[in-house]
Amino acid sequence: MIYNMKDYILRKHKIGESINFDIEHDELNYADCSPTHHGLQCNHMGGSETYNEIQELCVELVNIIKKIDKLNNIY
């Protein structure tokens, strides 16, 4: 059986008081440097409906990780 696996990498790092997240994939890069800014590069044009939906999902994913960390007493 042949599997076509694609890995997503989620990185969390703390710079000073800011906790930043990076989501990486072959076709996607998302950086969350809350509260100052975030950015997305993917296969869709910025401002398109699909781009906006992908960005919203990335924001939701980062918020889920933040909530898990808070509940688990991780910085």
PAMAR-613025 format. One line per 2 residues: their letters; for each residue x, y, z of N, C-alpha, C. Coordinates in steps of 0.05 Angstrom, whole numbers, plus 5000, padded with zeros to 4 digits. Layout:
A> X/Y/Z/X/Y/Z/X/Y/Z  ...;
This chain:
MI> 5017/4977/5000/5000/5000/5000/5018/5025/5000  5012/5044/4983/5027/5069/4981/5011/5091/4994;
YN> 5024/5106/5012/5011/5128/5025/5022/5154/5014  5005/5173/5010/5013/5200/5002/5010/5218/5026;
MK> 5032/5219/5042/5030/5234/5067/5042/5262/5064  5028/5281/5076/5037/5309/5077/5039/5317/5106;
DY> 5061/5327/5114/5065/5335/5142/5060/5365/5146  5046/5371/5167/5043/5398/5177/5061/5401/5201;
IL> 5076/5423/5202/5093/5428/5225/5081/5453/5240  5077/5450/5265/5068/5472/5282/5090/5478/5302;
RK> 5100/5502/5301/5121/5511/5320/5110/5533/5338  5118/5532/5363/5111/5552/5382/5136/5562/5395;
HK> 5140/5588/5395/5164/5599/5408/5157/5625/5422  5172/5631/5442/5168/5655/5459/5191/5674/5455;
IG> 5184/5698/5447/5204/5720/5444/5196/5742/5463  5211/5746/5484/5203/5765/5505/5176/5756/5517;
ES> 5156/5774/5516/5130/5767/5526/5111/5756/5504  5120/5757/5480/5104/5749/5457/5107/5719/5452;
IN> 5085/5705/5449/5085/5677/5441/5076/5675/5412  5093/5664/5396/5089/5663/5367/5085/5634/5358;
FD> 5069/5631/5336/5064/5605/5324/5070/5606/5295  5081/5584/5285/5085/5580/5256/5071/5554/5248;
IE> 5057/5554/5226/5045/5530/5215/5058/5528/5187  5071/5505/5182/5085/5502/5157/5076/5476/5143;
HD> 5075/5478/5117/5067/5455/5099/5081/5461/5073  5082/5441/5056/5094/5445/5029/5081/5469/5014;
EL> 5055/5472/5018/5040/5492/5003/5029/5514/5020  5038/5516/5045/5026/5536/5063/5046/5544/5084;
NY> 5047/5570/5089/5062/5581/5112/5045/5602/5126  5041/5598/5152/5025/5617/5168/5041/5624/5192;
AD> 5042/5650/5198/5056/5659/5222/5037/5676/5239  5035/5670/5264/5019/5685/5283/5037/5698/5304;
CS> 5040/5724/5303/5057/5739/5321/5039/5757/5338  5018/5744/5350/4998/5759/5365/5011/5775/5387;
PT> 5001/5797/5395/4977/5810/5383/4984/5829/5360  5009/5830/5351/5016/5850/5332/5008/5844/5303;
HH> 5013/5820/5293/5007/5814/5266/5007/5784/5260  4997/5777/5237/4999/5749/5227/5001/5751/5196;
GL> 5009/5729/5184/5012/5728/5155/5008/5700/5144  4999/5699/5119/4994/5673/5106/5004/5674/5078;
QC> 5017/5652/5070/5024/5647/5042/5013/5620/5035  4998/5619/5014/4986/5593/5005/4982/5594/4975;
NH> 4968/5575/4964/4964/5573/4935/4941/5591/4925  4931/5609/4941/4909/5626/4933/4916/5655/4936;
MG> 4904/5672/4921/4909/5701/4921/4897/5713/4947  4913/5731/4959/4903/5745/4983/4877/5759/4977;
GS> 4859/5757/4996/4833/5770/4992/4812/5753/4979  4820/5731/4967/4800/5713/4955/4785/5698/4978;
ET> 4762/5688/4971/4745/5674/4991/4760/5650/5003  4773/5635/4986/4788/5611/4995/4811/5619/5013;
YN> 4826/5639/5005/4848/5649/5021/4838/5658/5048  4817/5673/5049/4806/5683/5074/4797/5660/5092;
EI> 4785/5639/5080/4776/5616/5096/4800/5601/5107  4821/5597/5091/4845/5584/5101/4857/5600/5124;
QE> 4858/5626/5121/4870/5643/5142/4853/5641/5168  4827/5641/5165/4809/5639/5189/4814/5612/5203;
LC> 4818/5590/5187/4823/5564/5199/4850/5563/5213  4870/5576/5202/4896/5578/5216/4894/5593/5242;
VE> 4879/5615/5242/4874/5630/5267/4860/5612/5287  4840/5598/5279/4825/5580/5297/4844/5558/5308;
LV> 4861/5547/5291/4879/5526/5300/4898/5536/5321  4910/5560/5317/4927/5572/5336/4912/5577/5362;
NI> 4888/5587/5361/4872/5592/5385/4866/5566/5400  4862/5544/5386/4857/5518/5399/4883/5510/5414;
IK> 4906/5513/5401/4931/5506/5414/4936/5523/5439  4930/5549/5437/4933/5567/5460/4915/5558/5483;
KI> 4891/5550/5476/4872/5541/5497/4881/5516/5510  4891/5497/5494/4902/5472/5505/4925/5478/5523;
DK> 4943/5495/5515/4966/5502/5531/4958/5515/5557  4938/5532/5556/4929/5546/5581/4917/5525/5600;
LN> 4900/5507/5590/4888/5487/5606/4909/5467/5618  4930/5464/5603/4951/5445/5611/4974/5459/5626;
NI> 4970/5484/5633/4990/5500/5648/5017/5502/5634  5016/5506/5608/5041/5510/5592/5041/5539/5584;
Y> 5065/5551/5584/5067/5580/5578/5053/5586/5552;
